[in-house]
Amino acid sequence: MGDKMSGLFITFEGSDGTGKSTQAALLANLLKNKGFEVICTREPGGNQISEKIREIIISKENDKMNKMTEALLYAAARAQLVNEVIAPMLMEGNVVVCERFLDSSVVYQGYARGIGENIINDINKYAVNGIVPDITFLLTLPPDIGINRKKNQQELDRIESSELNFHKRVFKGYMALAEQNKDRIKVIDANRDIDEIACEIADYIEKLIKERSFKNGFKNFRS
């Protein structure tokens, strides 16, 4: 992250159905209740332009989409979100909680689609503009359990409807990425009670903010 950005950037990653949206919202609300200025957003999406790109990406009508087209669309949506939402918030010293970021592209398009990590990072170099999450929570579940969860919640989109072997590659990709980035990526077992998961995440955030002396820290955090 650039020197001028004094905010805190928190991302949630994981295969489909691991509960990223739920945990991101819980953490954002917790931080807001403690007096932090927080925005909770998602990828792809988070603003008018990026949400329109999201519709193209996830639509089942676009089942013939080339894997490079998919990767470039994700990068385009990301560039707009960074420019319009993430960078301005961080420059003002605020907190951004984001469901998915560059790690998702590295795993889904780089690993699972076979494009390659280096190519994905090259594509996204200008999209992220040097911004790296301060901490990333990787929620993990066996791929078949995660997809079954999604099926019970809603109709699956184009990405979610991919074959099980694709989702298994996604899972392996995430675990490999976590191994390469142990300081930033915290692996969280998502096959537990929602509140138990939220408490573990809150513990990590409390420690991080105390270490960084972010604003007023987490004084009376548990009150």
C-alpha positions in Angstrom: 0.0 0.0 0.0 1.2 3.5 -0.8 2.8 5.6 2.0 0.0 8.1 1.8 -2.7 5.5 2.6 -3.1 5.3 6.3 -6.3 3.3 6.4 -6.9 -0.4 7.0 -7.7 -2.7 4.2 -9.3 -6.1 5.2 -10.3 -8.7 2.6 -12.3 -12.0 2.8 -11.4 -14.8 0.5 -12.6 -18.4 0.0 -14.4 -20.8 -2.2 -18.1 -20.3 -2.9 -20.4 -20.9 0.0 -17.9 -20.4 2.8 -19.8 -17.5 4.4 -17.6 -14.5 3.3 -20.5 -12.1 3.0 -21.8 -12.9 6.4 -18.4 -12.5 8.1 -17.5 -9.4 6.2 -20.8 -7.7 7.3 -20.3 -8.8 10.9 -16.8 -7.4 11.1 -17.8 -4.2 9.4 -20.7 -3.7 11.9 -18.4 -4.4 14.8 -15.8 -1.8 13.6 -18.6 0.8 13.0 -19.9 0.2 16.5 -16.4 0.9 17.9 -16.3 4.3 16.1 -14.4 3.5 13.0 -15.4 4.9 9.6 -16.0 1.7 7.6 -17.2 0.7 4.2 -18.1 -2.9 3.3 -17.9 -3.7 -0.4 -17.4 -6.7 -2.7 -15.8 -7.9 -5.9 -16.7 -7.8 -8.6 -19.0 -4.9 -7.9 -19.2 -2.2 -5.2 -20.1 0.6 -7.6 -22.4 1.2 -10.6 -19.8 0.4 -13.3 -18.3 -2.7 -11.5 -21.8 -4.1 -10.8 -22.6 -4.0 -14.5 -19.4 -5.8 -15.2 -20.3 -8.3 -12.5 -23.6 -9.1 -14.3 -21.7 -10.0 -17.5 -19.2 -12.2 -15.6 -21.7 -14.3 -13.6 -24.5 -14.6 -16.2 -25.1 -18.1 -17.4 -25.9 -16.7 -20.8 -22.2 -16.1 -21.2 -21.2 -19.7 -20.9 -18.8 -19.3 -23.9 -16.7 -16.7 -22.2 -13.0 -17.1 -22.8 -10.9 -17.5 -19.7 -8.8 -14.4 -20.6 -11.9 -12.4 -21.2 -13.1 -13.4 -17.7 -9.7 -12.4 -16.2 -9.7 -9.0 -17.9 -13.3 -8.3 -16.9 -12.5 -9.0 -13.2 -9.5 -6.6 -13.5 -11.6 -3.9 -15.1 -14.2 -4.1 -12.3 -11.4 -4.1 -9.8 -9.7 -1.0 -11.3 -13.0 0.9 -11.0 -13.6 -0.2 -7.4 -10.1 0.8 -6.4 -10.3 4.2 -8.0 -13.8 5.0 -6.9 -14.1 3.4 -3.4 -11.1 1.7 -1.9 -8.2 4.2 -2.5 -10.2 7.3 -1.4 -11.3 5.5 1.8 -7.8 4.4 2.7 -6.3 7.8 1.9 -8.7 9.3 4.4 -7.5 6.8 7.1 -10.6 4.7 7.1 -11.4 1.0 7.1 -12.3 -1.0 3.9 -13.8 -4.5 4.3 -13.9 -6.2 0.9 -15.3 -9.5 0.0 -12.7 -10.8 -2.5 -9.8 -8.9 -4.1 -6.8 -9.8 -6.2 -6.3 -13.1 -4.5 -9.5 -14.3 -6.0 -8.3 -13.7 -9.5 -4.9 -15.3 -8.8 -6.8 -18.5 -7.6 -9.8 -18.7 -9.9 -8.2 -17.5 -13.1 -4.6 -18.1 -12.4 -4.7 -21.5 -10.7 -8.1 -23.0 -11.5 -8.4 -21.7 -15.1 -4.7 -22.3 -15.8 -3.8 -18.8 -16.9 -0.9 -18.6 -14.4 -0.3 -16.4 -11.3 2.3 -14.2 -13.0 0.0 -13.3 -15.9 -2.9 -12.5 -13.5 -0.6 -10.2 -11.4 0.6 -8.5 -14.6 -3.0 -7.9 -15.7 -3.9 -6.4 -12.4 -0.8 -4.3 -11.8 -2.5 -1.1 -12.8 -5.9 -2.1 -11.5 -4.8 -2.4 -7.9 -2.4 0.6 -8.1 -0.1 -0.8 -5.5 -2.8 -1.6 -2.9 -2.4 -4.8 -0.9 -4.7 -5.9 1.9 -3.3 -5.5 5.4 -4.9 -8.8 6.4 -6.9 -11.4 4.5 -9.2 -14.0 6.0 -9.4 -17.2 4.0 -12.6 -19.1 5.0 -12.2 -22.7 4.2 -14.7 -25.5 3.6 -14.5 -28.7 1.5 -15.6 -27.6 -2.0 -18.6 -29.9 -2.2 -20.0 -28.6 1.1 -19.6 -25.0 0.0 -21.4 -25.5 -3.3 -24.2 -27.4 -1.6 -24.6 -24.5 0.8 -24.9 -22.1 -2.1 -27.5 -24.4 -3.8 -29.6 -24.2 -0.7 -29.5 -20.4 -0.6 -30.0 -19.4 -4.2 -29.6 -20.4 -7.9 -26.0 -20.9 -8.8 -24.4 -18.3 -11.2 -22.0 -19.1 -14.1 -18.9 -19.4 -11.9 -20.6 -21.3 -9.1 -22.1 -23.7 -11.6 -18.6 -24.9 -12.7 -17.8 -28.6 -12.4 -16.7 -29.8 -8.9 -13.2 -30.4 -10.2 -12.9 -26.7 -10.9 -13.9 -25.9 -7.3 -11.4 -28.4 -6.0 -8.7 -26.6 -8.0 -9.9 -23.3 -6.5 -9.5 -24.8 -3.0 -6.0 -26.1 -3.7 -5.1 -22.8 -5.2 -6.2 -20.9 -2.1 -4.3 -23.2 0.2 -1.1 -22.8 -1.9 -1.5 -19.0 -1.8 -2.0 -19.0 2.0 1.2 -21.0 2.4 3.0 -18.4 0.3 1.6 -15.5 2.3 1.4 -16.7 5.9 1.9 -13.2 7.4 -1.1 -11.7 5.6 -3.5 -14.6 4.9 -5.2 -16.1 8.0 -6.8 -19.5 7.3 -10.2 -19.8 9.1 -12.2 -23.0 9.4 -15.6 -22.0 8.1 -17.3 -25.3 9.1 -18.2 -23.9 12.6 -20.8 -21.7 14.3 -21.0 -18.2 12.8 -20.3 -16.5 16.1 -17.3 -18.6 16.8 -15.8 -17.7 13.4 -16.6 -14.0 14.0 -14.8 -14.1 17.4 -11.7 -15.6 15.9 -11.6 -12.9 13.2 -12.2 -10.1 15.7 -9.2 -11.4 17.7 -7.0 -11.1 14.7 -8.2 -7.6 14.0 -7.8 -6.4 17.5 -4.2 -7.6 17.5 -3.5 -6.0 14.2 -4.9 -2.6 15.1 -3.1 -2.6 18.5 0.2 -3.4 16.7 -0.3 -0.6 14.2 -1.7 1.9 16.7 -4.5 2.6 14.2 -6.3 5.7 15.2 -7.4 5.2 18.8 -6.8 1.4 18.7 -9.3 -1.1 20.2 -9.7 0.4 23.6 -12.6 -1.2 25.4 -13.0 -3.4 22.3 -14.9 -6.1 24.1 -17.2 -3.8 25.9 
